């Protein structure tokens, strides 16, 4: 059953546009974060793990690269900002060390898990194929979060501050990408 719309809620078409736009932006940003981390960590022990996560993000991005034109939805106008910002976030956290890079992944993926869960709920029974795609990608993001935790994310320098900051940036990027 689909959630009842309230005054001010986007109509179904606008909601679909927001979902596709923000998910494309998020997958693009994730790709850039991992590219930034790999540019710094190059041959670190965590490199194969980061490459695996990047490979999955590239598959997600490829899906949204196909869906946007199929559904006649434009990408966010903020893509140039996410291009630079995602890489910078990845590189900066990697410069703090592998644990900080993992803390970045954990924080981003925790926010994305909740974000994708809200999208699945909002879609309800509408758009079953898109819903299944989002549920599959959500499972991958949860795997990334759990991997980062197992790799010592909480041992990063200034972990609570780093985690809160990255979560706030991620939430802001989601809000902006849905709308711009």
NORLINKA-V373136 format. One record per helix or strand of 3 or more residues. SS is the DSSP state (hx for helix, st for strand). FROM is the first residue (numbers start at 1). TO is the last residue. Records with the same first field share a line. If there is no record, write none. Layout:
BEGIN
SS = FROM-TO + FROM-TO
END
This chain:
BEGIN
hx = 12-41 + 47-70 + 79-95 + 98-123 + 128-150 + 153-155 + 159-179
END
